[in-house]
Amino acid sequence: MAETATLSSKFQISIPKAIRTAQHWEAGLTFAFIPKGMGVLLVPVPKRETLKGLARGAAPTDYRDRSDRV
């Protein structure tokens, strides 16, 4: 999917409808801009209530960290 948009004189970009529809993005969604080389990665920031229970059952011990990677 190669959609394009133009930066306005107010430095705003409208996300093409095909992208918004495919990603199920709606008005009011907050995004994070992550610099990647010569471009930017646009990532939606999840709302707090959608993260509730995400780590349920996770144990604070017996986890892998970088020291045990090969």
Buried (B, 14 or more C-beta within 10 A) or exposed (E): EEEEEEEEEEEEEEBEEEEBEEEEEEEEBEEEEEEEEEEEEEEEEEEEEEEEEEEEEEEEEEEEEEEEEE
